């Protein structure tokens, strides 16, 4: 039974127990008094089954005959069935059924029949599962290197690129600000890291021409492995460069850069809040810092005496 029919059963039960009048029941069910009397009469004669729709559980008058359905499913099983790679789907099977066999069936109807007959199963497209990379066990075994462009100076200066190095095992961070993500910017932050912690075993970077690039067709024919200038520097130091295949793989350095960006924004907001709350008491009254008189270049207040004149009057 539907929710509407269950509601009618409940209301008519309250009428039968004397809790409700039939007129009030009609108002609750949004029916006229005449319709409420008809429902009440069916409820007294047949009980709750009398309020169920007469066509419930019956096949639709517009449905196809069972013999026709069986014929279609037999054709699909003989001609268009097979393994998952060979079998026809409902949409694809509806076309040859209409062209070759002269049987016109809507693909949605055919899908329901095939699902019920076990000739088709829903194929859900799932996203490719990417297993998380485990972090290294030792410091310096793998260091992530990346550059992030952001308005780090918050419109008080030019945009810059934050060159960030993060140890994969301990999350130890070394950062340096530069103009662009160039070879020399990467070499500069790497030099600072080596001076503080020593030479790392491997660098985890992205596929930028600064760190690592793909081979050209000519290099592929010769079997030559392409090496950038930064890569040659790392080869001399015995540092291996590993290029990440996805941005998610370099999550540690990216998260560190996002935290730095949020912290700079939070510091600017805190500075603004301190300025709004920063009021000083002058002569027993609360005066905003912006409302205080400005000082002249000579050290006095605008429109008043200089500081030396005020001191002389005070000593006099």
Secondary structure, DSSP 4 states (H G I P E B T S, - for coil): --HHHHHHHHHHHHHHTTSS-HHHHHHHTT--HHHHHHHHHHHHHHGGGGGS-TTTTSPPTTSPPHHHHHHHHHHHHHHS--STTTSPPHHHHHHHHHHTS-----HHHHHHHHHHHTS------PPPP-PPPPPPSSTTS-EEEEEEEE-TTTTSS--EEEEEEEETTT--EEEEEESS--HHHHHHHHHHHHHHH---SEEEE-S-TTT--PPPHHHHHHTPPP--HHHHHHHHHTPEEEE-SSGGGGHHHHHHHHHHHHHHHHHHHHHHHHHHH-EEEETTEEEEGGGSPPBPTTSSBTTS--HHHHHHHHH-
